[in-house]
């Protein structure tokens, strides 16, 4: 069948599989890849592809891959030589075996978290490839993309583009740029540090260069790092109870004209009282299996809470927190940017993890950006703004796995993901002077700033730039020249020629700069080695051009024109040094701009327009993102036969200097304007045109849309109403435009049409407007000499209003649920031309029954946990109201069915056994009316034991070791209903009677540095029906004082004692199972901690009453 989509046109062929299912192969015209997608019968298992790439006997292949082990660079890709064994990769593989042989790429084409896995291995005539993924409920696996190419580095980007297009991934075009407090202040950061930083960003003009974000890192929150207490600590105006003190901090940052950013770690809880590092939210301990059934859990009266309910409660809490922190609806803290750290933590499946991350993004105020740091990268494509490309850097060149290495790994091996999967974050940039073991040399500072600037991704200063002992003026220059981000990622041309495991990174990074008037390249050449070296820039390989093509070469950091070159360029570099060149195709028919000094992109950021009038020999254009009061220079190559007669910018003469390096530099220093139109005259004489175009007096509104307004006017001329003007400047504002000052303060449109001849009718549609808003419009026209017309007549109109759109994300329509379960109802509203002012959730038992309001919120998203208390069919509705009063409603239907009844008849709760035990578990299971039992599963806590599909439901668990166990029988019926019953048993370990606790000479031995907890009940047990105390015996390694503490699993201290000890001598303390007030403690598990005199040991003791 014919195929047309965002990739292009092609064909799709569908094959029927002999075992059931289909295989679809999609190929595209003029592309080097195809996409394979398989679906088969069944809702479990995997789909697998195998292939052989016949590229010839392998010679010295290198492979790009993603480590399967998460803790090997956290699933971030690497490049290494391909050995003789199997190389596995979590997401995809790419292999290149020299420049003159075909290469291949095999990687996932889908973004759902379905366990994508690939591998590659040498074969006699090429490579064997395997790809597989889990299937969804429809039997569909992830599609995979296979690329056969001679240019694998470039085609990695085309692969990423195909993933973005086919999965409709939307990537933010606003790349953040600013300052992070982490390295500069650590977790001791305080509000005064933030205010000093903000003031210096403004006063030292860093804001004017593009640094507009101030991100507060770890240290503001109450408690230890990811403590789960996400409110301000006392030093920030908060305390040990929930508070909104951070709103004041965000307001202060905003008052300085900056964006406010905040660090958080909401998926992790580092002070969990049972000493485990992951639990997804200590605030709601349903996530901890030890706490299930705890009556202190919200909404739990003592029953056994299952994992998924805990997950839903966590998501509700997370949604509310994100709305609060980002100020949904204009309320609360109002942060614009969130750095989410430790997102690799938390329980749950990959799909649940992706869903939790989606909750993060969906519940932020529109426009809020979120950076994932330490995240499971490929599981969250499409549900985030930005991704940290590596681990944390540290402010020195080499520092084990830190230093600059995380930035180099990210820029070298994830560049293709930028603008396709997410915005890339190479972490903070460090240029500080060496002191006290930290800092970098001047050469290293230049290289660090250059590689970060070429990444196209997030830029964050990491040093105290206002402290001249850290950052001198010549180093501050590096920060200024890389901001704002150009947004295009550099291509690591020699990516497949270096072994990342040896800290050997690519040397050539190329940024294509594509403009309407022509294209050129910026290339960074780096020497990462510790000794000087000569590198050769191969033009054919780096720029994919002919060997005879001629290029201008301009050395940016040295501000030096190197003349014209073809074929190659040799570059000699000191250790850790770099060169940055503009490579501009030569055109001998006209003058050319070969570099500008504003930014390392050398025109990419600042040149908005360049026009050559061959007849009049006039070069005109527009430069933007200039810094007022700072000289702006363009370097010109002027071929034979041309002479620069005059140069003006904004009607002011520019400084003209003919350099000794055969280029002419023209410079303007504007006191007020950040955008300037300039005119360079190469004609026979000076430009004498002083007549501007006529004032436009016919500007009118021709049409009004929801987010657009169409304007109409009669074109003026070049001189008055004669001829053709050169350009228009059309602007709009929500305030009245009355003079040149208010016109200059208005928003300038982009994409204005070129002027037609005087008297012609022209139209232009202004887009991106907000609905139900009054706008004012005005325009000016300019001629080729830079003469501007007077301000036109001003028109105004009000944009239209469109009703909002409503989406119920959960539950799905037609969901069948069990009685007693909790349904999470989530809905969101979207208003294309305004904002959603209110969301409401309703439920009714049937389509004609009365409607009940469940929840309402003055935010665009809403969630509610609905407890199913009766069976039947229910209609759930969500209604959105926008800021202009328009409403819209969406509905879904759910069905609630009765549950089966489960009763464990054997053993009874509290039964005891002797290890190794044989425990027979028997249950009586009764299905609900009209249902049938499909499966009965037996569990030890969360560990599955057996499954039985027919009565009698009985299972014998043998060889059970000593311990306490929660035995569960869980029954499922054919309608999805699930019920369970639980009993607790204890298995004792009988130990030889080697002594009596408390009688010296008869007690069990205790090695030095060890702790034993025992009673006549056995090791680690106190059965109060058989013994009145438990002995805690230990041998300290040195003399001193030892503290003995007894905790509950929730971390509550119930008893403690102190003992003075001698080294190597046995000591002990008898505990009677009571708390400090003499009350008998309930049965359960307790933690005994013995600390001091060289000991810090924890032991578990089980009390049975």
MIRONU-912427 format. One record per residue (C-alpha): x, y, z. Coordinates in steps of 0.02 Angstrom, whole numbers, padded with zeros to 5 digits, always signed. Layout:
XYZ
...
# end
This chain:
+00000+00000+00000
+00053+00181-00027
+00125+00268+00124
+00130+00455+00161
+00174+00534+00329
+00291+00662+00405
+00443+00562+00348
+00392+00562+00166
+00314+00445+00039
+00344+00261+00016
+00266+00089+00026
+00205-00023+00167
+00200-00212+00146
+00103-00322+00267
+00149-00506+00291
+00039-00634+00378
+00137-00740+00502
+00112-00928+00500
+00090-00932+00688
-00039-00793+00685
-00014-00605+00677
+00063-00485+00552
+00230-00407+00507
+00228-00234+00426
+00378-00167+00333
+00378+00020+00290
+00504+00087+00164
+00522+00268+00107
+00579+00352-00051
+00758+00419-00043
+00787+00351+00133
+00915+00224+00191
+00805+00140+00321
+00648+00036+00341
+00532+00013+00491
+00473-00160+00546
+00322-00181+00660
+00256-00350+00719
+00092-00397+00803
+00039-00571+00853
-00092-00663+00953
-00080-00652+01142
-00054-00511+01265
+00109-00569+01342
+00283-00623+01291
+00401-00543+01167
+00422-00507+00982
+00595-00540+00911
+00684-00497+00749
+00847-00576+00689
+00950-00514+00542
+01120-00531+00461
+01205-00377+00391
+01319-00439+00250
+01450-00302+00249
+01599-00415+00228
+01716-00497+00352
+01736-00378+00501
+01901-00286+00517
+01902-00160+00661
+01720-00118+00698
+01662+00003+00831
+01489-00008+00908
+01373+00123+00985
+01265+00044+01118
+01166+00076+01277
+01224-00028+01427
+01093-00151+01487
+01149-00127+01667
+01072+00037+01723
+01215+00077+01841
+01340+00073+01698
+01320+00259+01657
+01133+00249+01691
+01082+00183+01520
+01179+00320+01432
+01257+00262+01267
+01442+00232+01236
+01556+00185+01090
+01685+00045+01106
+01774-00077+00990
+01662-00226+00952
+01743-00382+01023
+01714-00562+00971
+01571-00591+01093
+01390-00535+01097
+01366-00349+01130
+01196-00316+01208
+01110-00147+01208
+00953-00089+01295
+00885+00021+01155
+00983+00003+00995
+01152-00028+00915
+01251+00055+00776
+01409-00016+00701
+01542+00057+00586
+01691-00039+00518
+01798+00096+00436
+01755+00238+00317
+01741+00135+00157
+01624-00004+00214
+01436-00004+00242
+01377+00026+00419
+01214-00015+00506
+01095+00049+00640
+00961-00057+00726
+00860+00031+00860
+00686+00048+00932
+00562+00147+00830
+00436+00159+00972
+00441+00257+01135
+00325+00154+01246
+00418+00071+01390
+00407-00109+01330
+00580-00177+01370
+00666-00142+01203
+00828-00241+01185
+00953-00266+01043
+01117-00354+01014
+01256-00367+00884
+01392-00497+00856
+01524-00525+00724
+01486-00650+00586
+01597-00723+00451
+01529-00601+00320
+01465-00457+00427
+01362-00448+00584
+01217-00541+00664
+01083-00428+00739
+00939-00463+00858
+00800-00348+00919
+00657-00389+01035
+00527-00306+01144
+00382-00352+01256
+00208-00344+01181
+00058-00244+01239
-00118-00308+01270
-00150-00312+01082
+00004-00419+01051
+00099-00273+00973
+00284-00257+01003
+00387-00101+00977
+00431-00060+00797
+00616-00062+00754
+00710+00043+00627
+00852-00032+00524
+00973+00083+00432
+01104+00029+00304
+01222+00172+00268
+01397+00235+00233
+01366+00385+00348
+01306+00312+00514
+01348+00467+00617
+01233+00579+00515
+01101+00443+00498
+01089+00423+00687
+01008+00594+00679
+00893+00541+00538
+00846+00388+00641
+00802+00500+00789
+00701+00614+00674
+00601+00462+00614
+00563+00414+00795
+00507+00592+00833
+00396+00604+00679
+00313+00433+00691
+00279+00451+00878
+00228+00634+00870
+00357+00688+00998
+00345+00875+01034
+00511+00953+01088
+00519+01123+01171
+00608+01253+01062
+00656+01363+01211
+00826+01301+01271
+00858+01356+01452
+01013+01458+01492
+01066+01520+01663
+01151+01474+01826
+01142+01323+01945
+01186+01342+02129
+01248+01163+02156
+01436+01177+02128
+01448+01357+02185
+01358+01333+02351
+01321+01147+02374
+01180+01099+02491
+01225+01247+02603
+01144+01369+02482
+01041+01505+02566
+00922+01642+02504
+01057+01776+02515
+01163+01672+02395
+01019+01667+02273
+00989+01854+02283
+01175+01895+02262
+01182+01782+02110
+01025+01858+02034
+01086+02035+02060
+01253+01995+01978
+01169+01909+01831
+01079+02073+01799
+01213+02199+01847
+01355+02111+01755
+01247+02099+01597
+01245+01906+01595
+01056+01918+01580
+01078+02026+01424
+01188+01892+01347
+01052+01761+01372
+01073+01693+01549
+00894+01712+01611
+00870+01558+01723
+00923+01548+01906
+00903+01368+01965
+00911+01330+02152
+00984+01158+02182
+00987+01041+02333
+00985+01127+02504
+00823+01226+02510
+00709+01084+02568
+00670+01027+02744
+00761+00867+02791
+00899+00769+02707
+00904+00778+02517
+00760+00669+02454
+00675+00666+02623
+00499+00677+02557
+00471+00843+02648
+00452+00959+02499
+00440+01125+02585
+00565+01259+02636
+00681+01235+02785
+00695+01366+02922
+00843+01456+02840
+00728+01489+02691
+00586+01558+02796
+00503+01390+02824
+00521+01257+02958
+00473+01080+03007
+00294+01096+02945
+00224+01119+02771
+00243+01297+02706
+00245+01407+02551
+00403+01506+02590
+00479+01465+02421
+00350+01576+02336
+00442+01726+02409
+00605+01662+02334
+00527+01638+02162
+00447+01810+02171
+00615+01890+02210
+00696+01803+02060
+00553+01857+01947
+00567+02035+02010
+00741+02041+01936
+00675+01989+01766
+00740+01810+01781
+00659+01639+01773
+00655+01537+01934
+00712+01357+01939
+00706+01227+02079
+00786+01057+02114
+00679+00914+02179
+00694+00724+02200
+00516+00665+02222
+00541+00483+02168
+00667+00442+02305
+00669+00440+02495
+00844+00434+02567
+00791+00439+02750
+00669+00294+02741
+00671+00222+02919
+00702+00042+02868
+00865+00096+02779
+00813+00052+02603
+00857+00183+02471
+00702+00171+02361
+00517+00174+02398
+00434+00308+02292
+00372+00426+02425
+00391+00407+02613
+00244+00524+02635
+00131+00381+02582
+00213+00223+02647
+00096+00108+02551
+00246+00102+02435
+00345+00009+02567
+00286-00173+02574
+00320-00175+02762
+00188-00040+02787
+00043-00116+02692
-00106-00126+02805
-00040+00010+02920
-00189+00111+02982
-00083+00269+02978
-00081+00265+02788
-00203+00394+02715
-00370+00317+02670
-00326+00150+02751
-00423+00090+02902
-00312-00060+02932
-00350-00166+02781
-00216-00231+02666
-00173-00098+02536
-00108-00167+02372
+00038-00096+02274
-00064-00014+02137
-00169+00084+02260
-00007+00149+02334
+00049+00199+02159
-00113+00292+02127
-00101+00385+02293
+00078+00432+02252
+00025+00498+02082
-00113+00603+02161
+00009+00676+02286
+00136+00707+02147
+00007+00795+02038
-00045+00909+02180
+00137+00949+02222
+00181+00995+02042
+00029+01109+02029
+00080+01192+02190
+00265+01216+02150
+00238+01282+01973
+00085+01387+02016
-00050+01309+01908
-00185+01440+01886
-00065+01575+01944
-00065+01515+02125
+00068+01457+02248
+00255+01455+02214
+00266+01492+02027
+00432+01410+01978
+00465+01407+01791
+00591+01265+01781
+00612+01106+01885
+00766+00997+01892
+00700+00824+01940
+00842+00720+02013
+00853+00536+02059
+00710+00488+01944
+00795+00319+01927
+00728+00274+02100
+00559+00202+02147
+00469+00037+02134
+00360-00018+01990
+00365-00071+01809
+00436+00029+01664
+00260+00075+01610
+00215+00135+01785
+00376+00235+01788
+00333+00318+01623
+00159+00356+01687
+00228+00436+01846
+00343+00545+01740
+00195+00594+01632
+00103+00648+01789
+00253+00760+01827
+00240+00853+01663
+00051+00856+01642
+00021+00940+01810
+00141+01084+01787
+00088+01258+01736
+00090+01278+01548
+00264+01329+01492
+00353+01253+01641
+00509+01158+01591
+00568+00999+01677
+00743+00927+01670
+00764+00741+01705
+00927+00708+01798
+00974+00527+01832
+00822+00463+01740
+00785+00304+01644
+00807+00398+01482
+00723+00298+01346
+00569+00264+01452
+00518+00446+01455
+00536+00508+01275
+00390+00623+01242
+00346+00656+01425
+00484+00778+01474
+00570+00939+01420
+00754+00904+01445
+00873+00762+01490
+01039+00765+01581
+01160+00685+01459
+01284+00626+01590
+01319+00613+01776
+01372+00765+01876
+01527+00856+01818
+01651+00925+01944
+01747+01090+01928
+01913+01020+01869
+01969+00943+01706
+01995+00764+01767
+01912+00692+01922
+01888+00504+01904
+01723+00478+01815
+01677+00661+01845
+01773+00817+01791
+01726+00861+01612
+01699+00678+01562
+01508+00672+01589
+01489+00821+01471
+01600+00738+01340
+01506+00573+01348
+01339+00660+01329
+01391+00777+01187
+01482+00635+01097
+01354+00496+01107
+01182+00576+01131
+01193+00725+01014
+01061+00651+00894
+00930+00650+01035
+00936+00840+01053
+00782+00920+00971
+00714+00746+00930
+00688+00660+01099
+00719+00806+01216
+00830+00957+01249
+01001+00894+01302
+01085+00954+01462
+01276+00934+01466
+01279+00996+01648
+01364+01151+01716
+01507+01241+01628
+01665+01275+01730
+01798+01404+01689
+01864+01449+01863
+02047+01483+01901
+02143+01337+01976
+02153+01345+02166
+02148+01218+02307
+02137+01068+02191
+01990+01137+02093
+01979+01238+01933
+02049+01225+01758
+02184+01308+01653
+02140+01449+01533
+02153+01328+01386
+02041+01201+01473
+01914+01337+01515
+01905+01383+01331
+01882+01201+01279
+01748+01168+01412
+01647+01321+01362
+01665+01279+01177
+01606+01098+01187
+01458+01148+01297
+01413+01289+01179
+01422+01174+01028
+01304+01049+01111
+01155+01159+01069
+01081+01110+01236
+01052+01188+01406
+01189+01306+01466
+01213+01334+01652
+01356+01429+01730
+01426+01333+01877
+01558+01452+01947
+01540+01611+02050
+01563+01723+01900
+01559+01883+02004
+01709+01828+02110
+01861+01891+02013
+01975+01774+02110
+01879+01630+02029
+01827+01701+01861
+01938+01834+01786
+01876+01951+01649
+01964+01854+01510
+01877+01694+01569
+01707+01777+01591
+01722+01811+01405
+01693+01624+01375
+01526+01625+01467
+01469+01776+01366
+01514+01705+01195
+01420+01539+01212
+01251+01613+01265
+01113+01599+01218
+01114+01418+01156
+01109+01408+00966
+00999+01255+00985
+01080+01144+00852
+01183+00997+00916
+01359+00974+00850
+01391+00814+00752
+01539+00711+00820
+01609+00666+00649
+01737+00539+00712
+01620+00463+00841
+01657+00284+00784
+01846+00304+00795
+01869+00325+00983
+01849+00209+01132
+01745+00293+01267
+01800+00164+01397
+01976+00235+01379
+01917+00417+01399
+01955+00439+01214
+01824+00554+01138
+01789+00623+00963
+01901+00765+00903
+01790+00848+00771
+01619+00925+00813
+01524+01006+00669
+01373+01122+00683
+01279+01152+00519
+01218+01333+00511
+01076+01342+00386
+01008+01513+00338
+00887+01566+00200
+01028+01659+00111
+01154+01515+00123
+01232+01382+00233
+01400+01361+00317
+01478+01261+00459
+01556+01293+00628
+01681+01160+00680
+01765+01132+00846
+01931+01038+00838
+01986+00967+01006
+02137+00882+01080
+02079+00790+01237
+02250+00711+01264
+02379+00769+01388
+02511+00807+01254
+02513+00921+01101
+02449+00847+00938
+02410+00891+00757
+02235+00856+00692
+02182+00857+00509
+02010+00922+00463
+01953+00819+00313
+01827+00930+00222
+01749+00785+00125
+01718+00686+00284
+01669+00830+00399
+01560+00932+00280
+01514+00804+00145
+01577+00918+00006
+01687+00895-00147
+01875+00888-00123
+01899+01038-00238
+01772+01155-00158
+01848+01312-00082
+01803+01383+00088
+01840+01536+00193
+01911+01485+00363
+01894+01602+00512
+01972+01564+00683
+01845+01628+00809
+01940+01628+00973
+02095+01704+00891
+01989+01826+00788
+02093+01785+00635
+02050+01749+00454
+02151+01601+00388
+02114+01629+00204
+02036+01502+00087
+02064+01315+00092
+02003+01159+00003
+02018+00974+00042
+02088+00984+00218
+02160+01092+00357
+02299+01044+00477
+02276+01105+00656
+02411+01097+00790
+02342+01097+00967
+02416+01101+01141
+02351+00974+01268
+02168+00997+01315
+02154+01138+01186
+02030+01176+01048
+02008+01281+00891
+01841+01348+00832
+01820+01388+00647
+01686+01457+00534
+01692+01365+00367
+01602+01470+00235
+01586+01417+00051
+01676+01547-00056
+01575+01654-00177
+01685+01766-00286
+01533+01857-00359
+01494+01960-00204
+01559+02012-00032
+01528+01886+00107
+01513+01887+00296
+01636+01755+00357
+01613+01780+00545
+01532+01888+00679
+01595+01915+00857
+01430+01904+00953
+01424+01716+00976
+01524+01558+00938
+01398+01513+00804
+01474+01661+00709
+01308+01723+00641
+01198+01577+00685
+01124+01666+00836
+01137+01847+00781
+01114+01859+00592
+00927+01867+00559
+00932+01924+00377
+01061+01952+00239
+01014+02017+00065
+01127+02053-00084
+01068+02179-00214
+01181+02134-00360
+01120+02277-00468
+01161+02413-00342
+01301+02315-00257
+01222+02338-00085
+01227+02209+00055
+01089+02235+00184
+01034+02136+00334
+00974+02126+00513
+01074+02076+00666
+00986+02033+00828
+01021+01974+01006
+01151+02111+01021
+01206+02179+01189
+01187+02366+01207
+01349+02460+01233
+01454+02311+01175
+01541+02323+01004
+01467+02208+00872
+01583+02162+00729
+01557+02074+00562
+01709+02009+00467
+01693+02030+00277
+01783+01945+00135
+01780+02069-00010
+01829+01993-00178
+01924+02086-00314
+01820+02218-00404
+01724+02273-00249
+01760+02419-00132
+01663+02458+00026
+01601+02637+00000
+01499+02657+00160
+01431+02558+00305
+01284+02609+00417
+01181+02525+00552
+01018+02601+00607
+01066+02753+00505
+01229+02775+00603
+01399+02754+00518
+01491+02595+00566
+01676+02588+00604
+01770+02510+00457
+01942+02429+00481
+02037+02340+00343
+02130+02200+00432
+02303+02134+00398
+02225+01960+00380
+02135+02010+00218
+01963+02037+00291
+01874+02200+00327
+01788+02220+00495
+01636+02333+00516
+01583+02375+00695
+01436+02460+00777
+01406+02494+00962
+01222+02526+00996
+01174+02616+01156
+00994+02555+01155
+00949+02433+01015
+00970+02243+01025
+00913+02225+00844
+00988+02332+00705
+00968+02344+00518
+01130+02380+00426
+01178+02432+00249
+01347+02399+00166
+01368+02493+00002
+01493+02424-00126
+01429+02533-00269
+01519+02668-00365
+01485+02802-00236
+01412+02832-00067
+01228+02800-00034
+01138+02966-00050
+00960+02903-00030
+00882+02995+00117
+00699+02980+00067
+00602+02851+00169
+00449+02754+00112
+00284+02841+00137
+00182+02818+00295
+00058+02675+00283
-00115+02746+00318
-00221+02602+00254
-00183+02468+00385
-00344+02374+00423
-00406+02212+00502
-00458+02090+00366
-00502+01939+00475
-00504+01879+00655
-00474+01700+00713
-00457+01611+00879
-00270+01644+00890
-00236+01749+00736
-00276+01915+00654
-00258+01951+00468
-00202+02127+00420
-00223+02217+00252
-00137+02374+00185
-00080+02462+00027
+00108+02446-00004
+00211+02609+00005
+00361+02637-00108
+00549+02650-00089
+00546+02839-00097
+00377+02897-00033
+00249+02808-00140
+00370+02772-00283
+00463+02609-00309
+00470+02459-00193
+00519+02463-00010
+00649+02341+00058
+00566+02273+00216
+00423+02287+00339
+00421+02294+00528
+00248+02240+00590
+00215+02239+00776
+00074+02202+00898
+00039+02231+01082
-00097+02213+01212
-00070+02396+01258
-00109+02546+01147
+00025+02590+01019
+00031+02778+01012
+00208+02829+00963
+00380+02762+00918
+00419+02718+01100
+00266+02607+01121
+00294+02535+00947
+00472+02485+00994
+00405+02404+01154
+00280+02299+01056
+00311+02121+00993
+00391+02113+00821
+00313+01985+00704
+00415+01856+00613
+00395+01806+00432
+00328+01972+00369
+00305+01972+00180
+00425+02060+00064
+00356+02228+00005
+00269+02234-00162
+00275+02381-00282
+00195+02541-00220
+00004+02536-00229
-00012+02345-00220
-00130+02266-00094
-00043+02156+00036
-00101+02047+00180
-00015+01963+00326
-00083+01847+00462
-00014+01870+00637
-00019+01703+00728
+00014+01639+00904
-00107+01760+00986
-00212+01725+01141
-00400+01708+01123
-00524+01834+01191
-00389+01969+01200
-00381+02145+01128
-00228+02177+01019
-00158+02336+00938
-00064+02329+00772
+00051+02450+00682
+00191+02445+00553
+00336+02534+00472
+00426+02510+00306
+00611+02534+00264
+00708+02555+00102
+00875+02476+00056
+00968+02626+00127
+00897+02603+00300
+00773+02746+00291
+00617+02705+00394
+00442+02770+00364
+00340+02856+00499
+00228+02748+00608
+00071+02687+00518
-00107+02709+00576
-00147+02593+00723
-00287+02464+00718
-00355+02355+00856
-00469+02204+00872
-00518+02068+00994
-00476+01885+00955
-00614+01756+00959
-00651+01626+01092
-00658+01439+01065
-00733+01317+01190
-00604+01214+01285
-00564+01032+01249
-00583+00896+01382
-00489+00733+01399
-00522+00597+01528
-00355+00507+01540
-00415+00379+01665
-00510+00270+01682
-00526+00210+01502
-00700+00198+01428
-00773+00026+01461
-00661-00012+01611
-00722-00157+01718
-00678-00141+01903
-00702-00246+02058
-00813-00196+02203
-00713-00108+02338
-00574-00053+02223
-00525+00129+02201
-00543+00212+02032
-00427+00358+01998
-00520+00483+01891
-00405+00604+01801
-00456+00735+01674
-00380+00887+01595
-00442+01035+01497
-00353+01131+01361
-00405+01300+01293
-00322+01349+01129
-00359+01532+01148
-00360+01562+01334
-00353+01461+01493
-00458+01332+01582
-00532+01415+01736
-00622+01268+01815
-00632+01078+01803
-00774+00972+01875
-00796+00784+01892
-00967+00700+01899
-01033+00522+01915
-01204+00446+01891
-01261+00263+01908
-01326+00243+01731
-01360+00365+01590
-01526+00428+01660
-01491+00430+01848
-01456+00591+01946
-01283+00663+01924
-01170+00680+02077
-01028+00808+02086
-00869+00720+02144
-00738+00857+02138
-00703+01031+02070
-00542+01129+02051
-00494+01298+01978
-00351+01219+01881
-00340+01140+01708
-00309+00966+01780
-00406+00870+01910
-00391+00700+01994
-00505+00609+02115
-00498+00438+02199
-00671+00360+02189
-00708+00209+02299
-00824+00085+02214
-00955+00045+02347
-01090-00035+02240
-01102-00139+02082
-01174-00080+01916
-01137+00033+01769
-01079+00212+01802
-01055+00363+01688
-00907+00474+01734
-00907+00649+01660
-00780+00791+01660
-00829+00970+01622
-00708+01111+01582
-00749+01297+01589
-00630+01422+01509
-00589+01598+01563
-00723+01666+01447
-00861+01552+01514
-00867+01425+01373
-00889+01243+01428
-00857+01069+01359
-00891+00894+01428
-00821+00719+01401
-00885+00555+01473
-00832+00374+01497
-00924+00222+01565
-00861+00098+01695
-00936-00063+01761
-00914-00121+01942
-00930-00307+01977
-00940-00407+02140
-00786-00494+02210
-00750-00675+02251
-00740-00725+02436
-00578-00802+02501
-00556-00886+02673
-00393-00970+02726
-00448-01124+02826
-00271-01186+02861
-00160-01130+02948
-00244-01017+03073
-00171-00845+03103
-00025-00849+03227
+00022-01032+03199
+00201-01081+03242
+00316-01211+03163
+00493-01279+03182
+00620-01255+03044
+00634-01329+02916
+00445-01326+02910
+00312-01397+02795
+00160-01281+02792
-00002-01333+02708
-00104-01184+02651
-00287-01220+02613
-00424-01098+02564
-00611-01096+02533
-00650-00989+02379
-00827-00938+02332
-00858-00844+02167
-00977-00697+02155
-01147-00728+02076
-01130-00759+01889
-00940-00769+01896
-00816-00912+01897
-00645-00929+01978
-00505-00931+01849
-00352-00940+01960
-00300-00951+02142
-00123-00897+02184
-00027-00933+02343
+00100-00804+02405
+00227-00781+02542
+00215-00592+02562
+00261-00531+02387
+00345-00695+02337
+00236-00806+02229
+00226-00989+02281
+00100-01079+02171
-00054-01062+02060
-00205-01180+02060
-00348-01166+01935
-00474-01289+02009
-00540-01341+02181
-00478-01400+02305
-00367-01248+02331
-00225-01315+02435
-00034-01304+02427
+00105-01371+02539
+00259-01261+02556
+00408-01365+02610
+00581-01327+02678
+00527-01163+02756
+00672-01083+02855
+00655-00989+03018
+00566-00823+03005
+00398-00736+03014
+00286-00750+02860
+00127-00670+02793
+00039-00803+02689
-00084-00742+02558
-00212-00831+02451
-00270-00722+02306
-00418-00774+02196
-00460-00702+02024
-00623-00722+01929
-00670-00711+01745
-00731-00531+01764
-00568-00463+01831
-00619-00468+02014
-00482-00506+02139
-00493-00545+02325
-00370-00612+02450
-00352-00676+02628
-00197-00666+02737
-00132-00755+02893
+00032-00738+02987
+00141-00882+03046
+00311-00898+03132
+00442-01033+03101
+00569-01055+03242
+00748-01112+03223
+00793-01238+03358
+00974-01212+03409
+01082-01326+03518
+01066-01290+03703
+01244-01228+03718
+01208-01121+03868
+01085-01020+03967
+01069-00832+03937
+01142-00733+04081
+01245-00877+04158
+01429-00847+04118
+01521-00993+04044
+01365-01072+03970
+01314-00944+03838
+01340-00965+03648
+01504-00891+03584
+01509-00716+03507
+01653-00669+03387
+01742-00503+03407
+01646-00361+03326
+01487-00464+03315
+01315-00454+03398
+01198-00600+03438
+01017-00586+03491
+00945-00747+03565
+00831-00823+03693
+00771-00998+03735
+00647-00969+03593
+00790-00968+03469
+00907-00848+03378
+00820-00682+03343
+00655-00730+03429
+00567-00689+03591
+00415-00800+03618
+00342-00724+03777
+00248-00887+03811
+00416-00978+03827
+00539-00843+03886
+00533-00678+03980
+00682-00594+03899
+00801-00594+03752
+00990-00581+03773
+01087-00454+03667
+01269-00511+03674
+01419-00428+03591
+01608-00411+03594
+01676-00235+03562
+01836-00204+03466
+01893-00066+03585
+01852+00002+03756
+01719+00134+03772
+01532+00159+03787
+01405+00061+03685
+01226+00119+03653
+01092-00015+03632
+00934+00046+03547
+00773-00043+03497
+00668+00028+03353
+00504-00015+03270
+00509-00038+03081
+00438+00138+03067
+00596+00203+03150
+00519+00244+03321
+00640+00221+03467
+00554+00114+03602
+00697+00066+03719
+00880+00108+03745
+01024+00074+03863
+01210+00115+03879
+01348-00006+03930
+01532+00031+03969
+01639-00103+03886
+01816-00169+03875
+01899-00223+03712
+01882-00408+03670
+01769-00444+03818
+01594-00516+03803
+01456-00400+03864
+01270-00410+03856
+01102-00334+03900
+00938-00423+03933
+00781-00349+03857
+00611-00400+03923
+00512-00349+03769
+00445-00190+03851
+00460-00007+03804
+00539+00132+03909
+00376+00152+04007
+00369-00033+04051
+00227-00073+03931
+00228-00241+03843
+00259-00213+03659
+00145-00294+03530
+00202-00441+03425
+00303-00393+03273
+00475-00361+03202
+00595-00243+03291
+00770-00180+03249
+00908-00188+03381
+01053-00069+03349
+01217-00088+03445
+01333+00062+03414
+01495+00125+03489
+01669+00061+03534
+01698+00008+03354
+01525-00070+03332
+01379-00014+03225
+01273-00171+03198
+01087-00196+03172
+00995-00358+03208
+00813-00407+03189
+00711-00481+03332
+00535-00552+03315
+00418-00543+03465
+00279-00674+03474
+00149-00652+03612
# end
